[in-house]
Amino acid sequence: MSLVEDFLAEPTVLSTSDRQYKTIQDLYALSLGDVFQQAFHELSQQDKVNACRPLSEHEADFTNIRMSQSPLSAESYRAFFEKEVIGHSVNLLSPKFLGHMTAPLPGFMADMTTAITRLNQNQVKVETSNVLTLIERQVIGELHHKVFGAPERFYRQSLQNPEQSLGVITSGGTMANITSLSYALNKAFGPSAGFDGITKAGLFAAMRHYGYQDVVILGSQRMHYSIDKAAKLMGLGERSVVRIPATASGHVDPVALRRKLDACRQNQTFVLAVIGIAGTTETGHVDPLAELGELAREYGVHYHIDAAWGGAYALSEKHRALVQGIELADTVAICAHKQLYAPMGISCCLFKSADFARDSENNTSYQCKKGSYDLGRYTIEGSRPASVLLLHALLNLWGEVGMAKVFDRGLVLTDYLVSRLAQSDEFYLYYQPDLNIVVYRYMPPHLRSLAEQGIPFTDLQRQQLNQMNAAIQQQQFQKGDTFVSATTLREVTGDCVVFRAVLCNPLATESDIDVMLEDQKQIAVSVARRFDHVNSFDFRVGK
Amino acid sequence: MSLVEDFLAEPTVLSTSDRQYKTIQDLYALSLGDVFQQAFHELSQQDKVNACRPLSEHEADFTNIRMSQSPLSAESYRAFFEKEVIGHSVNLLSPKFLGHMTAPLPGFMADMTTAITRLNQNQVKVETSNVLTLIERQVIGELHHKVFGAPERFYRQSLQNPEQSLGVITSGGTMANITSLSYALNKAFGPSAGFDGITKAGLFAAMRHYGYQDVVILGSQRMHYSIDKAAKLMGLGERSVVRIPATASGHVDPVALRRKLDACRQNQTFVLAVIGIAGTTETGHVDPLAELGELAREYGVHYHIDAAWGGAYALSEKHRALVQGIELADTVAICAHKQLYAPMGISCCLFKSADFARDSENNTSYQCKKGSYDLGRYTIEGSRPASVLLLHALLNLWGEVGMAKVFDRGLVLTDYLVSRLAQSDEFYLYYQPDLNIVVYRYMPPHLRSLAEQGIPFTDLQRQQLNQMNAAIQQQQFQKGDTFVSATTLREVTGDCVVFRAVLCNPLATESDIDVMLEDQKQIAVSVARRFDHVNSFDFRVGK
């Protein structure tokens, strides 16, 4: 029994005659053809966001761990795929999926991924990538130019200079953030008199040599958890990530940051980086990037901007003001699989200085030799696909005009949702959005009435409100007609569960937003009823 | 001027009427269609391995960093892509490309990547991956079962248990090795009385708490450079990677390894891992995996097997003996984009113990919560594509029978090349291969004659031999008719440049190997002539 045979109810589908692939040529010729196209077309017509049972009910179907002996026929596999995979995935094509940083992709993206697979170049070295090495450097240069706007002579000198690097393509934003922080540490604790540098001698020796008791990373309380991952991976530990509280507006407080920088100076604590966020994951806030940049410069600290979400706006002159100050960063992380409409698996980390990665270079005797064009000299990852072509296609096929159109649409939809929330009796807006991420809450009438009278909630009321909001979002996902996500904001007044809408699907309409809110409202009524019914505040929200 | 416009010689191609995409719907509908298919078909018929000039001559074409204002037409982009990208990539479809760990992919892989892009699931959390969460766990379980062969009850307990993990899918082998080493360190230096654990407190505090002066990683001199990358990233520094010399046969010396383990015990040095290699990158050697496993167990050290190349053989009962002892590992890295014939960008790290990742879990308030099915709890990477489907398709569509056929073919081709080298007057085999990687050298008559008389080479002769072999391989790549790679083996007798053939293309024939050797021979003659001509040993090989 193979992984898939379980699912094939019709025994005829599995006729053994299909299962004979006599030669290696047969194995290679095996194709699934364009038959998925129909299934995907149906998916795109389908309104349902989620047609999957909770995984706890579904998991028993995926417990076979015995590998198939004979090959399965292409027809059988296709039947499995269309029924089980397409049928039970999340329908990210739906305009009513408004909850995560994922939107439908332009048609050419699927064509480009096919082309990338067909070429199957490996960007780690020239012998398996050739011209794609130059194209990757060029695309990075184009992003670099949009973000940092260095003079032409800088690019003439550095763009295709194999001894320099303007940035790297990574598999995701986490790797981009890790790259920035790791390379910044390698640079700060580089070789000096009597010391080989941290990349040779390690963190322990580096801290002793440079006379530091501690290393910290400073940024907003809203920093993405990949910063904690970086700190853990780099041996700094989560304790080294110091989260500065946000002001009432949700942005990092520069005054508190300066106090912290002063304290570090006095305590032999090395500040590895100040991190600015251009679009926090939870709320879409853009930190005061210029102000942070001035602080970082004043204290001589590496300035990294996590622009995984918002960095894309820098590519459109019209929208650039949304991420004003981004040019002050030393390094910038941008996810192409977010607002550059590429499929999952491509981000980048841009280096303002073409020499930033110098202390982090990797060399071996079989590739990435000194002097070679091999891009692997500057990446943490090794073998990598030429996914840079996804970005190349977007930059050319949408151009700045096309991208601006798409960004505009997301902001229009954001304004619409905000205005609908303002008119609503059930929901209220939690933050005025900086970008196209909107957080809001459901509030039942009795609490709203307290709030309107200025009577503060008790802890139990607060907890109940959180439980209701969480329950509404979970039921909404399982019901599967519309979707927004939820998060728990850690506020000084306590945890606060909010809905989170991400308006990045430019094909969504105002009516989709109306339908989504109406869906939530109906669920809210039934959830509120259950809360009244149990008449207790220890109601447990299921997983 | 856009990135691409430079290349479009025919101004008609760029007719401005093509360049108007009025609506967002137009931008989304933009497709490049199946038109690449013809270009790829031509590529597959083409014998040339490389039709690209040296990048230093080509780089001037890729210096424009100004982003396109208006969108380019699909036709223009296609014209660019077919001419500049397909035409100047490395032709990995050629059966005469025998030099890297890359082979043509079965037809269904392109179909599957298209499907993955169309679904665009994000494996980090259930809300964007649904059933693909279960499928990823199932595929990892299937690999785990083949590698470790745990009893059925283990999989019943752990396979779909969200509190446990049998392994992770990564973007590549480097990330798989990093995951293993980082998580092993987190486990070893976990929380204990009076200590929060390394993930919170950092390496510095952990070493102090556990009373170690140093941390090392032990393995063969042939360890992949990703182990050094891991050590650098983790704050251990390259010095912590201790390379044990290989024996004359090219395998790590277990006696030397035991001595080192003893020394570490005496020096308060923590041994983070013993690393066994199942198929070294340079030579394809398989370390004595069982013996290393016994040593690791005796000393209580984490045992990681870097089976990026050779791990695939564990999936075929017929070939399993090639990587005998792999089941003794605590963690195993396998690259699906190597001998599991998936496109670039998918590897995995398998965890023998379902609790291995416990001390490395990541949680946030917006995803990867405790108790959730979110796979992001156990990965270093964050947002990730559902590339596990590539593996799922292969396991089902090739099955064990199909994979065994493909493995057989590579080994037959290996034997053929070895026999041809034995008959040759120009080349000699450097190592008897363990798997399907063959290293060999060219040797001119006068040196061969010395060797046959048992007269050792002078340093200058050795150097000349290295230069000639390097020059032959570089000319072969630029000539572009056939290809093998080269590496510099660091031997006790000094550096040694060798050719490196990787016989993983099952569609290659014996005749392709003959043609390749003949090509090298002809180049060798001309290179040898140049060496005679300059009549000096300081001849410089160009980059």
Interface residues (C-beta under 8 A of the other chain):
Chain A: S2 L3 V4 Y21 I24 Q25 L27 Y28 A29 L30 S31 L32 G33 D34 F36 F40 N50 C52 L55 H58 E59 A60 D61 F62 T63 N64 I65 R66 M67 S68 Q69 S70 P71 L72 A74 Y77 F80 F81 E84 V85 I86 H88 S89 V90 L92 G99 H100 M101 T102 P104 L105 P106 G107 F108 M109 A110 D111 M112 T113 T114 A115 I116 T117 R118 L119 N120 Q121 N122 V126 E127 T128 S129 N130 V131 L132 T133 L134 I135 R137 Q138 V139 G141 E142 H144 H145 K146 Y155 R156 L159 Q160 S171 G172 G173 T174 M175 I178 S182 N186 D196 I198 T199 K200 A201 G202 L203 F204 A205 M207 V215 Y225 S226 D228 K229 A231 K232 L233 M234 G235 L236 G237 E238 R239 S240 T281 E282 L315 C335 H337 P343 M344 G345 S360 N362 N363 T364 S365 Y366 C368 G371 S372 Y373 I380 E381 G382 S383 R384 P385 A386 S387 L389 H392 A393 L395 N396 L397 W398 G399 E400 V401 G402 K405 V406 R409 F477 F483 S485 A486 T487 T488 L489 R490 D495 R500 P506 L507 K543
Chain B: S2 L3 V4 Y21 I24 Q25 L27 Y28 A29 L30 S31 L32 G33 D34 F36 F40 N50 C52 L55 S56 H58 E59 A60 D61 F62 T63 N64 I65 R66 M67 S68 Q69 S70 P71 L72 A74 Y77 F80 F81 E84 V85 I86 H88 S89 V90 L92 G99 H100 M101 T102 P104 L105 P106 G107 F108 M109 A110 D111 M112 T113 T114 A115 I116 T117 R118 L119 N120 Q121 N122 V126 E127 T128 S129 N130 V131 L132 T133 L134 I135 R137 Q138 V139 G141 E142 H144 H145 K146 Y155 R156 L159 Q160 S171 G172 G173 T174 M175 I178 S182 N186 D196 I198 T199 K200 A201 G202 L203 F204 A205 M207 V215 Y225 S226 D228 K229 A231 K232 L233 M234 G235 L236 G237 E238 R239 S240 T281 E282 L315 C335 H337 P343 M344 G345 S360 N362 N363 T364 S365 Y366 C368 G371 S372 Y373 I380 E381 G382 S383 R384 P385 A386 S387 L389 H392 A393 L395 N396 L397 W398 G399 E400 V401 G402 K405 V406 R409 F477 F483 S485 A486 T487 T488 L489 R490 D495 R500 P506 L507 K543
